[in-house]
Amino acid sequence: MDPHETLTLKPGMPLRGITRVPGDKSISHRSILLGALGDGATQVRGWLAAGDTEATLAAVQQLGIQIDRHDTHTLTVHGGQLRPADAPLDFVNAGTGIRLAAGIMAGQKFDSVLDGSYQLRRRPMKRITEPLQDMGADISSEEGKCPLSVRPAQLKGIEHNLKIASAQVKSAILLAGLFADGDTVVVQPGPARDHTERMLASMGAQVTVDGNTVTLTPGATLQPMDLTVPGDFSSAAFLMVAGLLVPDSDLTIQGVNLNDTRTGLVDALLAMGADIDVVETGLEAGEPVGDIRVRYCELHGTTIGGDLVVRMIDEFPILMVAALSASGETIVRDAKELRVKETDRIAVMATELRKLGANIEEREDGFRIVGPQTLMGSVVDGHDDHRIAMSMAVAGLVADEMTVVTDAKCANDSFPGFAETLMELGGGLLPEGQG
């Protein structure tokens, strides 16, 4: 497939029907990494076969772990002893993969190097290397970026106070704690994704959670898992906003992960007057799962900051699109973390939306938008960032003229089949080369 694959959006076509989204990316990463540490065979169904997760899978295979692919989304991970890799572990664009794996590799009895793409090499790594070094890890980086070089060292448990509520940093510390002497305690300044704690507990690890304090006591043998990965809320977010913004839309997304550390966008959209119904239907992999129905409606502006930001950190690019259609002022603050994602998502989204005629006030830790604004079709760039590409596609659905999103293949990093799903729901997506 052409790496510069484009999406061409024709506005005005309502999205209707019932659909599902691919498996949760965060849980898919963890099912491979933690499954590799389990004492036996972990069975995984509904696994997300996407660019980032495939990179983590390949890295774990480099470490000598056998992974059977029964079909695209069904795996058996044969946990056991990790072995030295014969080359650097290549995590491509997977920030979650490399940061969590760093915690695991810090506790191994052999050297390793963790690396990735040019894009991944731009992302900050001191946030994990410094607490790991406090635990005694022999880990070094290139000016606070990857590649990361790890050598054997005896780890000790520590109490670490997170500067920001980060699931990746918390997880790296907890996973290193599996190989440390003594308890490892992580104190969070606010809520962050808790998939690692849930999965470790389901494997028999001694994990206790008291408010925002997580304690891991090493020594327990990790048991293999048998899990079905729920649908990724972050993927559902693009369809949700499209359904709210495109006139006459009415769609339901089934089997979505409703972990409340992930669903901040629902709260933000409800505060904007969104017509959303959420129905919990059960548990999968220890995570609450349910259906989300959205119907077209008029939105109004709101102010977003504080703990809510952490619960929707991946959804701000698509929230920016929603804010452009909302009447009044939308202000986002406390979201400086957006500037060190796959791209500087505040700056990149503002740049691309301005190509459609948007007026956006960038701020150091967020943005201000006054709407509603009329968007005009144009050619925009996905910037090799899956959330940027999909957000710009949704913007194209509500623009006045046709919109072309270039460099859109990166949507496959988290949502393989995004374009096909839009078309199945009736969205105005033209086959490549038409329009």
ABEGO torsion letter per residue (X at the ends): XBAABBBBBBBGBBBBEBBBBBBBAAAAAAAAAAAAABBEBBBBBGBBBBAAAAAAAAAAAAAGBBBBBABAABBBBBBEBBBBBABBBBAEABAAAAAAAAAAAAABABBBBBBBBAAAAABBAAAAAAAAAAAGBBBBBBGGBOBBBBBBBBBBBBBBBBABBBAAAAAAAAAAAAABBEBBBBBBABBBBAAAAAAAAAAGBBBBBBEABBBBBBGBBBBBBBBBBBBBAAAAAAAAAAAAABBGBBBBBBGBBABAAAAAAAAAAAAAGBBBBBBBAEBBGGBBBBBBBBBBBBBBBBBBBEAAAAAAAAAAAAAAAAAAABBEBBBBBGAAAAAABABBAAAAAAAAAAAAGBBBBBBAAEBBBBOBBBBBBBBBBAGGBAAAAAAAAAAAAABABBBBBBGAAAAAAABBGAAAAAAAAGBBBBBBGBX
